[in-house]
Amino acid sequence: MGEQELTDAAARLKYAVGFGGLFAFWAMEPWFPFSRKVSAETRRFRHARRNLTLAAVNVVLLGIVYALLMKTALDWVAANGFGVVNWLGLSAAPSVVVAFVLMDGWMYLWHRLNHTVPFLWRFHRTHHTDLKLDITSAVRFHPGEIAISTALRLVVVPLIGMRLWHLFVYEAVFMAIVQFHHSNLRVPDALDRAFRAAFVSPNMHRVHHSRLQPETDSNYSSVFSFWDRLGRTFKLRQDPATIEFGLDDFEGAEWQRVGGMLKTPLRSP
């Protein structure tokens, strides 16, 4: 399969997972809810409308520009053989594995920085002010965080030496797992335990959304769970049903509206 065919196939996979996963998890959540706090339909639709509106703002403001800049950067990478993957001279199969692991390692580091650098936390806490975790929480991010993340990706991804299809494969798997571990799905303990042996599971990520700071500052991994074990940031809660989501200073209803989410970085720590 040629480069363009790989790119086209990976792009189809990415968009199928992105939109298909969103609708599939949304449809399943009322039938197998982990928490009843988001199961009532009126509250559920209001919660989704707000989170998806913020996501739409990010797509309109930054998504198109990011896509164009990233394609330009990766076309240059491919033409000039730049980046770790290209310097290693790997063929297609090993190249996507190496690119995937390096990108996921960056995502762990970036997420951890968002919790340890006060300026970055001002933006990232919009994601953590969500009082009800469900599939739409996976796309609840402040445009400021997305802008900074996008700018850094335009440097990191070429340094890794990713091809466009590498990036699409990573984003497809990333979206599937991030959707799964943000979803309000009840997952049997045995399945959750087996899944988190390699990947981030719902019960693992729910700890990260706890309002207790030692738990909030843990479980930064996106896809592979071993980053938290290596970074000594892995935590579990014996009974995840007792976790309270959100942040203590952002419990008011105004912080759940789109306007409040956008104003979150302006509030003093």
N, C-alpha and C positions, 0 to 999 in steps of 0.2 A: 504494500500500500504506500503510495507516494505522500509527500509532505502535505499537499493540499487536501488530499483525501482524508488523512489523519486529522487535519485541522477541522474539516467539515464535520466529520463523525464526532469529534470531541465537542464541537460547538453544539451539535444536536443533543448530545448527551447532557451537556451543562444545562441547556434551557428546558429539556424534558424533566430533569431532576428538580430544577429550581421551581418551575410552575407546578409540575405534577406532584412533587413532594408537598408543597404548600397546600394544595387542594386535598390530597390524600390524608395528610395528618389532620387537617381541619375537619374532614368528614368523620374520621375515626375518634377524635377526642371526646365527643359527647357520649359515645357508646362505651368507652373504656377509660373514664377520667381518673387521673391520679388525684386531683383535687376538685371538690365540688364548687370551689370559689369561682371558677370560671365556667361552670357548666350551665348556669341559667342563660337562656338564649339572649335576652335583652342585654345583660351585662357582657356576654361574650361578643356580641356584634359591636357594641360600643367600644370595647377594649380593642378588638381587631381593627375597627375603623380608624382609631387614633394611631395605632402602631403602623398600619399600612399607609396611612397618609404621610407619616414621617418618612417611611421608606420611599414613597413616591417623590417626595421633595428631594431626597438624596439622588434618586435616579435622574430627575429633571436637571438638578443643579450640577451634578458631578458625573453621572454615569456615562453620558455620551462623550464628554471630554476625556474621561479616563480611558474609555475603550479606544478612541482614536490615538491618544498619546501612547498607550501601551502597544497597540499594533505597530505604530511607527518605530517604537523602541525595539520591539522583538524582531521586526523585519531587519533592522540594523544588526542586531545580535546574530541572526541567522546568516546575513551576508558577510559578516566580519569574523565569524567563529569566536565570538567573545563569550566569556563567562566560564565558570567551573565545569559545567557539563561538557561544553565544547572543548575545553583544554584537556579534559580526560579522554577525548576521542571515543566516546561511548556510542554503541549502536542504539537503535530505537528503544528496545525493551529495557535495558539497564539505564538508559538515559532518563526515561520517565520516572523510574524508581528513585534515582538519585535526586532528580529535580523535585520530586514530590516530598521526599524526606527533608531536604534542605528548606523548602518552602514552609513545611509544617513546623520546622524548628524556628524559623523566623516568626511565624504566627504566635508561637508560644512566647518568644521573647517580647514581641510587640505587645501582646496582651499583658504580660507581667509589667512592662514599662507603664502601661496605662493605669496600673494600680499603685505604682511606686513614685512616679513623677507627678507632683501636685498639679502642674498645668495640664497634663494629659488627663488626669483623673477628673478634672472639672468637666470635660466633655464626655468621658466614658461613663460617668455616673448616670447619665441619661438612660443608659441601658439597664442600670441596676435599680433605678427608681420604680421599675415595673413591680406592682404589688401582686400581680397574677401572672404566673409563668405559663405561656402556651406557645403554639407554633409561631404566632405573630411576634412574640418577643425576640425571635431570632433575627428580625430585621429592624429592631428598635435601636437606632444609633443616631447620635447627633451629627448634623452635617459637618461640624468642625472636626469631629473625630474622623469621619470618612475622608475629608479633605487632607488631613495630615497623613492618614494611612495611605491614601492614594499617592501622595507625593513621595513617600518613602518606598512604596512598591515600585515606582518607576525607576528607582535606583537598585533595590534589592533583586528584583526579578531578572534584570539584565546581568547583574553580577553572578547570579546562579547560572545564567546561560540558558534559561528556559526558552523553548520554542513556544509558539502560540498554542499548539495542541497540548503541550505539557501543562500550560496554565489552565486550559479548559478542563483537562482531566482532573487537575487538583481542585479546581473550583466546583466541579460536579460532585466529587466525593466529599469535599468540605461542606457543601450545602446540604447534602443528604444527612451527614452525621450531625451537623449543627442543628438542623431542623428536628432530628430525632431527639437530641438531648435537651432541647428547649421545649419540646412538646408536652402537653398535659395528658400524656398517655400513661396508664398504669401498666408497668412492665413487671413480670414475675421476678422475684429476687434472684433466682437461679440464672435467668437469662441476662439480667442486668450485670450480675457478677461475671458471667462468662464473657459478655461483650466488653466490659471495662478491663479485661486482661490485656486487650490490645488497643481498644478505642475508648473514647469518652462516652460514658453511658449517661442516661437521664439522672439516676441517683447521684452520680459523681458531680454532674454539672449543677444540680439543684443545690448542693452544698455551696458552690461558688456564688449563688444568688441569695444566700442567707444574709440577713441583716447583721449578724454577728461578724465583726471585722476580721477576726482570725480565720473565719470560714470564707468570707468574701475574698480575702487575700490568699486564695488557694485554688487549685484545680484550673490552671490557666490554659491547659491544652485545648486544641480545637479538634483534631482528628485522632492522633495517637496519644494514648494515655501515658506512655512511658516518659514523656517529657517531664511530667510532674513528679514522677518517681526519681528521675535523674536530678531534677531541680529541688528535690525535697519540699515540694509544695502540694503533695498529694494528701487529701483529707476525705474522710467519709463520716457520715452521721448514722448511728445505729438505727434510728427510726426517721427516715427522711420526711415522713408525713408531718413531723413536728417542726419542720423548718418554716420560718416566717420570711417571706421575700420582701425586698425593698430596702430603703435606707431610712433611718430614724428621722432625719431632718426633711424628708420629702414625702410625708404621708398624706398631706392635704390633697384634696381633689384637683386643685389647680395644677399640680405637678404631673397629673395624668393626662391633661389635655395637651394638644399639639403645641399651643402657645407656651405652656409651662415647660414642656420638654425642651423647646428651643431656648428658653430662658435659663435652664438649669445651670449652665456654666457661669452665669453672672452672679449667682448666689454665693455668698461667702462660705468657705468650707465649714 
